[in-house]
């Protein structure tokens, strides 16, 4: 089995694409919920995802080119993309799906953080922060389900 290899730029571009999709997911979900507090929380999550896109684009621009071309291995982005897309494409949108999405994002960002550390310590720390944020979002969403 061939191990997937990515450049730093490919990883960041994929994460940007994922976050843009996550923002769309939460935007649609926020339109479907009745609870006003939850709707506001979901709208805030949309903005947080868009802020993540900006941060990812910024860190990509600031990363030294020679490191950004080093191959990154052991990060199965296709697997994560498949999981995330399956959650996003299933109807109806629900809090359970949002919890599942945040769980996958948390794992993705934690693994990606470890894999890109040598290429960009700043990007690695950013992704570790996103992982922690996704964990918090998952807990907040779980509390709304009960």
N, C-alpha and C positions, 0 to 999 in steps of 0.2 A: 504494500500500500504506500503510495507516495504521500509524503508529508506536505501539507499546504505551506507555501511560502508567500509572504506578503512584504511589501515595503511599508515603511512607516506611513507614507502618504496614503497607500491603499487602506491601511487599517483605519486611519482617521477619516478618510472619505466614506468608508463603510459605516463608521459610527455616526457620522453626520447624517447619512441616509436613514439609519435606524432612528435617530432622534427626531428627524422630520416626520417619519411615520408614526412615532410615539405621540408627537404633538397632535397629529391628525386623529389618532385613536382617542385621545383624551378630549379633544374638541367635540368629536361626535358623541362620546359618552356623556359629556356634560350637558348636551342638548336633550338627552334621553332620561336623565334622572329628575325626579320630582322634588327631592329634598334641596332646599335653597342653600344650606350650608355646604352640603356635598357638592352641589353644582359650582359654588364659588371656589371650593378646594380644587376641583378638577380644572377649572379655568386657570387657577394659579399654576397647576401642574403643566398646563399647555405652555404658559410663559416660561416656566423653568426649563422645559425641554428646548424651547427656542433659544434660551440663554445658553444651554449646553452646546447648541449648534455654533453659536458665536464664539464660545470659549474654545471649542475644538478647532474651528477655523483659525483662531488667533494663535493657538499653540502650533498648528501646522506651519503657519507663516514664520514663526520665530525659531523653528527647529533648524539646526545647522544641516545643510544639504548633504554633506558626506555621511552623517548618521542616518538621515532619512532614507537613504538608499540601501542600508544594510538589511539583509533578509531577516524577517521575523517568522519564526517557525513555532509549531506547537499550539497555535491559536486557531481553532477550528471555527472561523467566522461563518462559513457556510452553514454549519450546524446551528449556530445561534440565529442567523438570519432566517432559517427555515422555521425554528421554534417561534420566533417573534412574529413572522408573517402568518403562521398558522393561528396564533392567538388573535392577531389583528383582523384576519379575514373571516373568522367564525362569527356568525350572528346567533343570538342577539348580543350586543355589547353589554357587559355586566361588570360589577365590581370583582367578581371571581376572576374574570379575564384580566382585569387591571392588576390584581394581586399576582397572578401568574406572570404577567408581563414584567412587573417590577422584580420578581424573583429571578427571571431570566436575565434582565438587565444588570442586576446586582452581580450575578455570577460572571457575566460577560465582562463587565468593567473591572472586576477584581482580577480575572485572568489576563485581560489585555494590559492592565497596569503592570503586572509582573513581567509580561513578555516584552514590553517596550521600554523598560527601565533603562537599559544600556543606550538606547537610541535617543531618549529624551526623558531625563528625570522629571522635568516640569510636567510633561504630558502624563507620565506615570502617576505623579501625585494628583493631577487633575482627574484621571480615571479612577483612582482610589477614592477620591472625594465623591465622584458620581456613584460609585458602588455603595458608599455609606448613605448617600442621599436616597438611593433606590430602596435600601433597607428601611429607612425611615418612612418613605412613601408607602411601602408595602404594609408596615405596621399601622400607619394612619388609615389606609384603605380597609384593612382588616377590622379596625375598630368601628368603621361605618357599616360593616356588614352585620354586626351583632345587634 
